[in-house]
Amino acid sequence: IPRRACIAELEPIVADLAALHDYVDKLLQIHMKSTNPSGNDSQNERQQSDSNTDSTFEFEPALEKSGAAAEPRIRTAEAPKTYPLGMVLKACPEIADYAVNGIGNWRDLMITAAQVRGYLGVSPSAYEEACHVMGQEIAAIVIACILQRAQHINSAGGYLRVLTDKARAGAFSVGPMLMAALKANGATARMTG
């Protein structure tokens, strides 16, 4: 890779690495299923739902430095609901202004949210914890919603930590937050349009 590679030179490399990641992930899943035949269906379902091939945060740097064992991803009793990306972007259009090449998929949204969190004053540890507890897609939606209402939020980092604590306790769902942003943005669009 050249020291100053352009995007056109890097895109094929990124695609190859993503394909390699997907291949290794599938091999690991097959290996886990074959080495643990006594596992029940709920264990297999959990393994499948926790594997995220579009992951932008594969490791927990703070845990690697401290030598602590990684905790399993915390999930509420209900599987996280996914929302259409188009709906998220309609509710929170400001996040698209921060994307280099626009937001065309969930990976683009997660990468942009990781960038925007710094602009909002959210610490890396607060965002990593939110990703760990909520899942990366939901944490990205939350960052997009926080950005959309940034002028009304005094401490975006503190707000994210409170939402993360609620999610850990099973008392947070991004749905109402997203619907409120959609409603507020729709009302704004009607007033200006």
N, C-alpha and C positions, 0 to 999 in steps of 0.2 A: 504494500500500500504506500503510495507516495505521501510524503510529509504533508503536502498541501493538496490533497485530493479534492476534486469537485464532487458534487452530489451524484453526477452521472457515473463516476468511477466507483462510488461507494454503494450505490443501490444494488448492483448485482451481488456484491459481497454480503450485504445485509440480507438479501433474499436467500443466498446460500446458507448463511448462518441460521436463519429462521427455519429453513427446511431441515437442516441438521438437528436443530433443537427439537422440532416436531418428531423426527425419526427416533432420536434418543429417548424422548418422552414416551413414545409408543412402545419401544423396546423395554423400557423400565416398567411400564404398565403390564406388559405381557409377562415379564419376569416376576413381578409381584404376584400376579394371579397364579402362576405356575408354582411358585415357592410357598404359597399360603393357600392350599386347596381346602383347608379346614375353616377358612374364614366364612362368615355368613354374608348374605346379600347386602345387608346394610353397610358392612365394612367396605365391600367392593364399590357400592354407590358413593360412599364418602370419598374414597380414593379417586374416583372418576371426577367428582364435582370439585375436588381440591386442585386437580391438575389444570393449570392455566397456561396454554401454549403462547398466549399473547402477553406473557408476563414482562413487566419492565423492572420489577424488583425481585430478583431471584434470591438474594441473600440479605441477611440482617447484619450490616456492618458493626453495629454496636455490640451484638452478641458475639461476633467473631473476635472482636478486640478483647472482650471481657472473659472469653472462654466459657461463657454460660451455655447451657444446652438450650436449643431452640424449643419454644413451646409450640404445640400444635396450633394450627389456625383455629381461632374461636369462631364458632358458627352458632347462630340462634337455632331454635328447634325447626323453624321454617327455612327452607332454602331461599337464598336471596333472590328477589324478583329482579328480572332484567327489564329495562325500558328501552323502547326503540331509540336509537341514536339520534334520529331526526327530531324526535320529541324533546330530547335533552337539549339539542342545539337550538330548537325553537324557544324553549323556556329560558335558556342561558346563552344568548347569541354572542355576548361579549367575549367568551373564551375563544371563539374562532379568530378574533383579532390578534391573538397571541400565537397562533399556529403558523409556522413558516409556509407550509404548502396547503393550508386548509385542513379541515378535519373530515376525513372520509371513512374512518373506521374507529373502533374502540381503542386500538393501539394509539392512533393519533390523539385521541382525547386524553388517554392516560399520560402520554408523553407531555402534552401541553399542560395538563393539570399539574404535573410534577414541576414544570417550569414556573407556572403561575403561582404556585404555593409560595415560592421565594419572594415574588413581588408583593404578595399579600402579607408577608411577615410571618408566615407559618414555618416553624423550624422543621428541619429534616426529620427529627425524631418524632414530632407530632404527626407528620404526614405518614411516615413509615408505620407508626402504631395504628393509624386510621386504616391504612391498607391491610395491615395484619388482621385487624378486628372486623372491618366491614367488607373487605375484599377490594381489589384495585378498581374495579369498575364503579362500585358505589362510592368509594373515596373520591374518584375523579368527578363523579356527578356532584358530590358535596362541595368540592372545590369550585366547580363551575357555578353552583348556586351561591356560594359565598362571594365569589367575584361579582356576580350579577347584583348583589346587594351590599357590596363593599362599603359604600358611602354610609350605610346604616349600621355597620358592625364596627365596634371600637377595637376589638382584639380578635382578629381572624384565627390566630393560633389558639387562643383560649377557648373560643367558640368551637373549633374543631375538636379540641380535647374533651370538652363537655359532651359533644355529640358522640365521640368515640366511647366515652364512659357509658353513655346511655345505650349505645349499640352493644357493648360488652354485657350489659345487664339485660339485653333483649328488649329495651324500651325505646328503640329508635328505628324508624323506617324512613327511607329517603323519599318514598312516594308522596307524602303530604308536602314535604319541602319542595319537591319538583313540581307538584301541582300548583302550589302557591306561586312559584316563579313563573310557571306557564300562564297562570291567571294574571299576574302583575304585568308580564310582558305583553300579553294580549290586550290588556286595558291600555297600556302605553301605546301600542301600535294603533289602536282604534282612535286614541286621542290625537295622535300626530298624523294619522293617515287619512 
